[in-house]
Amino acid sequence: MKQLDRAGAFDESSFASLKEEISEYVAGPAEVWARRIEAERRVPAELWEELRRRGYLSLAAPAVYGGRGIPFTRYLELVELFSMSHASIRMIVHVVNGTWRAMDRFATPEQRARFVAPSVKGEIKIAFTLTEPTAGTGADLRCSVVRENDTYYLSGEKHLITFGTICDYWLLFARVAGTRGAQGTVALLVDRHAPGATVVAMDESMGVRGTDHARLVFDRAPVPVANRLGIEGEGLDVALGGFLTPSRISVAMSCVGLARRAHELAVEYAKKRETFGKKLAQRQAIRFMIAENATDIEAARQLVLHAAREWEAGSPAAAMLSSMSKLQAVDMLTRVTDKALQIHGGVGFWQPNAIERVYRDARAQRFEEGTNEIQKTVIARELLPAGGDA
Ligand SMILES: Cc1cc2nc3c(=O)[nH]c(=O)nc-3n(C[C@H](O)[C@H](O)[C@H](O)COP(=O)(O)OP(=O)(O)OC[C@H]3O[C@@H](n4cnc5c(N)ncnc54)[C@H](O)[C@@H]3O)c2cc1C
């Protein structure tokens, strides 16, 4: 594994060769995995192992945890490349390279040794477990714990949880029974095999095929108090605090990467396909769609990078910019994939045409790290505090 930041300095030439290596991986072996995932409808364990061995799961974490310590803005260049691949590959890379951030800020040294470093090294899998079937995402959560001595007893339901069946721990957000809002929320590392936890694999999804998602039911599942990150009342800070901004920016860059792949496929197709004696690439209607897509992608990329630089600089505007970049990038992805599919004509609607999969995978991005409605709510809250009353 190349070490980019062991000495604290960023080495441009080893980063350039890492980018080249990842580009080749995405265009070559990752496409072979993609075909296998689509055919088998599951992500083979060997793929996880390959990504771990290649060091792709420890790109963003600091060297002290066994990561490569790539600065966030530069790491996003790699996210863009991985996002041109199968959505399940992008999902693994994005999640594992990000989850340590949520835990790290609140973990004790002992918890860092038990959870953070092993997660970065790919020795354990941790599933981010927030969404509930009977509550809104965030302060509305209903999963609750009752404390008895050194143990919490967890009851309630979660769903749509990525890696929820195959993980070792759920990084789960609940509340102390009887509390409301953000007050009394807790972040817990819950053992996947805790008694009282029922795990059901969810049915097949429209896109991001092969990635497992779980529905979870807890009935007084015991969780050691020692597995709580932070204190009671800090649960939502772990879930949404300093972690959410970089994660949203990373999802926004994932939209840029997937849109770039759609654009690439549309350009290739337009150069090949001939109708009425001319290539599609010679038709103004098609050339305009391609020009619009390229412009749309570049504009989103620059906003995402701006948000990332502001976050790295500790700017107070970073949270709002992360929502703006996610909103902009996901709408861009919707437009770009729609036009890219249109350029393919009817065959694009059928498998195994690559654009068919890209189009389906793109739809999932509208939910990850918050919907457009939630991003707009966050932006408006910054612009119009307290409802904007004069
Ligand atoms: C592929 C995929 C993977 C996922 N992985 C995970 C995971 O690993 N862990 C996890 O915890 N979750 C995961 N999720 C869940 C995801 O985070 C949620 O789907 C998303 O946050 C939306 O929440 P919801 O589904 O509960 O929608 P709801 O909250 O039920 O919202 C339904 C609709 O109403 C709108 N809406 C809701 N509340 C408001 C409001 N207050 N004002 C205006 N509009 C509103 C929403 O924008 C949406 O359009 C995943 C989802 C998908 C699709």
The ligand as an ORCA input file, in Angstrom:
! r2SCAN-3c Opt
* xyz 0 1
  C     -30.077      3.042     -1.028
  C     -30.381      3.590      0.339
  C     -29.511      3.330      1.384
  C     -29.797      3.813      2.665
  N     -28.925      3.516      3.689
  C     -29.213      3.951      4.951
  C     -28.350      3.608      6.042
  O     -27.321      2.947      5.881
  N     -28.687      4.028      7.279
  C     -29.789      4.764      7.524
  O     -30.022      5.129      8.667
  N     -30.649      5.091      6.489
  C     -30.376      4.688      5.220
  N     -31.216      5.018      4.191
  C     -32.407      5.792      4.463
  C     -32.309      7.235      3.979
  O     -31.374      7.958      4.750
  C     -33.721      7.806      4.046
  O     -34.487      7.125      3.053
  C     -33.791      9.298      3.800
  O     -33.123     10.003      4.824
  C     -35.268      9.760      3.781
  O     -35.912      9.372      4.954
  P     -37.232      8.458      4.875
  O     -37.003      7.352      3.903
  O     -37.596      8.076      6.263
  O     -38.293      9.393      4.216
  P     -39.466     10.180      4.943
  O     -38.891     10.929      6.107
  O     -40.582      9.237      5.181
  O     -39.871     11.235      3.840
  C     -40.742     10.943      2.740
  C     -40.786     12.174      1.862
  O     -41.265     13.290      2.599
  C     -40.296     14.334      2.648
  N     -40.248     14.876      4.017
  C     -40.081     14.186      5.190
  N     -40.062     15.023      6.233
  C     -40.236     16.266      5.729
  C     -40.292     17.568      6.299
  N     -40.147     17.737      7.620
  N     -40.490     18.618      5.485
  C     -40.609     18.438      4.142
  N     -40.549     17.244      3.526
  C     -40.368     16.165      4.314
  C     -38.972     13.670      2.301
  O     -38.067     14.575      1.705
  C     -39.414     12.588      1.331
  O     -39.543     13.119      0.045
  C     -30.964      4.564      2.899
  C     -31.839      4.827      1.823
  C     -31.553      4.337      0.581
  C     -32.521      4.640     -0.542
*
